Amino acid sequence: MILAIGSLPMLLVELKRDNLSDVDQWFVNAVNIVVLIAFAIDYIVELRFARNRSVFVRSEYLSLLIVISQVLAVVATLGALGVFRSLRAVRLFRFLAIAARAVAIGGAASRNGRKLIQKHAASIGIGAAAMTWVTAAAAFTVAEDVGEGRRVHSFFDALWWSLSTITTVGYGDIFPITATGRIIGGFTMIVGISTFALITAKVAEFLVRTDNDESIKD
């Protein structure tokens, strides 16, 4: 689930991949292939050892949907590289991949989301910060003038902007100039303040609990 959610923003970058540098494009390709292999192996192994395979297929359809969405992403990549020269709907494949992944991840997360949050609040806070970091960079890449020879040179520069924004450092070397980009920046700052406050509270709770335990022992 962490791998799926963490790689979801990369599908947004797919929409603007034609403007990105070769390094950025190879990075996106690598992420798509890694996610596809991981989920395909996971699904095949669980299907192989399932007691009732028909029940497994019906109950784990969301996992299969994630695999299918990654296949669409890889097919779109191959089409963009010219492997399927007759494929003219590369952008449609990319959109379908985004939609399928969003539906699959949303459905899978809703199953045990409440219990997971209660048990692992700090971990989820860190995960949310990491997710926002990558998502904001991907959205910044789509909204702003990002690409080889442009105002912001690469997706990795967008990652640097997102990191300095979510930590509220605001280094200032890269900044949004569009209204959409500034909205993304504001949202990133709000999420950063909230998630790091949660992490700080959990660390303080742990220290207080440890101190109380030591007092009881004494």
C-alpha positions in Angstrom: 0.0 0.0 0.0 2.9 2.4 0.8 4.5 1.6 -2.5 1.2 2.1 -4.4 0.3 5.4 -2.7 3.9 6.7 -2.9 4.1 6.1 -6.6 0.7 7.5 -7.4 1.9 11.1 -8.0 4.3 9.8 -10.6 1.4 9.2 -12.9 0.6 12.9 -12.8 4.2 13.5 -14.0 3.4 11.2 -16.9 1.0 13.8 -18.3 3.9 16.2 -18.8 6.7 13.7 -19.5 7.3 14.9 -23.1 8.7 18.2 -21.7 10.9 16.5 -19.1 14.6 15.6 -19.4 15.7 12.1 -20.3 16.8 11.5 -16.7 13.3 12.4 -15.4 11.6 10.2 -18.0 13.8 7.2 -17.2 13.0 7.7 -13.5 9.3 7.7 -14.1 9.7 4.5 -16.2 11.6 2.8 -13.5 9.0 3.6 -10.9 6.2 2.3 -13.1 8.1 -1.0 -13.8 9.0 -1.5 -10.1 5.4 -1.0 -8.9 4.2 -3.3 -11.7 6.6 -6.1 -10.8 6.0 -5.8 -7.1 2.2 -6.0 -7.3 2.2 -8.6 -10.0 4.4 -10.9 -7.9 2.3 -10.2 -4.8 -0.9 -11.0 -6.6 0.4 -14.1 -8.3 1.9 -15.5 -5.1 -1.2 -14.9 -3.0 -3.4 -16.4 -5.8 -1.1 -19.5 -5.9 -1.5 -20.2 -2.2 -5.1 -19.2 -1.8 -7.3 -22.0 -0.6 -10.2 -20.8 -2.7 -9.0 -19.0 -5.8 -12.4 -17.9 -7.0 -13.1 -16.2 -3.6 -9.6 -14.7 -3.7 -10.1 -13.2 -7.1 -13.5 -11.7 -6.1 -12.2 -10.3 -2.8 -8.8 -9.0 -4.0 -10.0 -7.3 -7.2 -8.5 -4.0 -6.1 -5.0 -5.5 -6.1 -5.6 -6.8 -9.6 -6.8 -3.3 -10.6 -3.6 -1.8 -9.4 -1.7 -4.3 -11.6 -3.8 -3.5 -14.6 -3.3 0.3 -14.0 0.5 -0.3 -14.0 0.2 -2.3 -17.2 -1.6 0.7 -18.8 1.2 3.0 -17.5 3.9 0.8 -19.0 2.0 0.5 -22.3 1.7 4.3 -22.5 5.4 4.5 -21.9 6.2 2.1 -24.7 3.8 4.0 -27.0 5.6 7.2 -26.2 8.9 5.6 -27.0 7.6 4.4 -30.4 7.4 0.7 -29.6 3.7 0.7 -30.6 3.8 3.1 -33.5 0.1 2.6 -34.2 -0.8 3.6 -30.6 -2.2 7.2 -30.9 -4.0 7.4 -27.6 -1.0 7.5 -25.3 -2.5 10.2 -23.2 -5.7 8.2 -22.9 -3.8 5.3 -21.5 -2.1 7.6 -19.0 -5.4 9.0 -17.9 -6.9 5.5 -17.5 -3.8 4.4 -15.5 -4.3 7.4 -13.1 -8.0 6.7 -12.8 -7.6 3.0 -12.2 -4.9 3.4 -9.6 -6.8 6.1 -7.7 -9.9 3.9 -7.5 -7.9 0.8 -6.5 -5.9 2.6 -3.8 -8.9 4.5 -2.5 -10.9 1.3 -2.1 -8.1 -0.6 -0.5 -7.2 2.2 1.9 -10.8 2.5 3.0 -11.0 -1.1 4.2 -8.8 -0.8 7.2 -8.0 3.0 7.2 -9.5 3.9 10.6 -7.8 1.1 12.6 -4.6 1.8 10.8 -4.7 5.5 11.8 -5.4 4.7 15.4 -2.5 2.2 15.7 0.1 4.0 13.6 -0.7 7.7 13.8 3.0 8.7 13.8 3.9 6.5 11.0 1.0 7.7 9.0 2.0 11.3 9.7 5.5 10.6 8.3 3.9 8.8 5.4 1.5 11.7 4.7 4.4 14.1 4.7 6.4 11.9 2.3 3.3 11.5 0.1 2.6 15.2 0.1 6.3 15.9 -0.8 6.1 13.8 -3.9 2.6 14.8 -4.8 3.3 18.5 -4.5 6.4 18.1 -6.7 4.4 16.2 -9.3 1.6 18.8 -9.3 4.2 21.6 -9.4 5.7 19.9 -12.5 2.3 19.9 -14.2 1.3 23.4 -13.2 4.5 25.3 -13.7 7.0 25.7 -16.5 9.1 22.6 -15.8 11.2 20.8 -18.4 14.5 20.7 -20.1 15.6 24.3 -21.0 12.6 25.8 -19.1 12.3 28.0 -16.0 12.5 24.9 -13.7 14.8 22.4 -15.3 13.6 19.0 -14.0 11.3 17.0 -11.8 14.1 16.7 -9.3 14.2 20.5 -9.0 10.4 20.3 -8.3 11.2 17.8 -5.5 13.7 20.2 -4.0 11.0 23.0 -4.1 8.5 20.7 -2.5 10.9 19.7 0.3 11.7 23.3 1.2 8.0 24.2 1.1 6.6 21.3 3.2 9.3 21.9 5.9 8.3 25.7 5.7 12.0 26.6 5.1 11.1 28.4 1.9 14.6 28.5 0.4 13.4 30.7 -2.4 15.6 29.6 -5.3 12.5 27.9 -7.0 9.0 29.3 -6.6 5.6 29.1 -8.3 4.4 31.9 -10.5 1.0 30.6 -11.6 -2.2 30.7 -9.4 -2.4 26.9 -9.5 1.2 26.6 -8.4 0.7 29.0 -5.5 -2.4 27.0 -4.4 -0.3 23.8 -4.4 2.4 25.6 -2.4 -0.1 26.8 0.2 -1.6 23.3 0.5 1.8 21.8 0.9 2.7 24.2 3.7 -0.5 23.5 5.6 0.0 19.7 5.3 3.6 20.1 6.4 2.8 22.1 9.5 0.0 19.6 10.4 1.9 16.4 9.9 5.1 17.6 11.6 3.0 18.8 14.5 1.5 15.4 14.8 4.9 13.8 14.7 6.2 16.2 17.4 3.2 15.4 19.6 3.8 11.7 19.3 7.5 12.1 20.2 6.5 14.1 23.2 3.9 11.5 24.2 6.5 8.8 24.0 9.0 10.8 26.1 6.4 11.5 28.8 5.3 7.8 28.8 8.9 6.7 29.2 9.5 9.2 32.0 6.4 8.0 33.8 7.4 4.3 33.5 10.8 5.1 34.9 9.2 7.0 37.9 7.0 4.0 38.6 10.0 1.7 38.6 11.8 3.9 41.0 
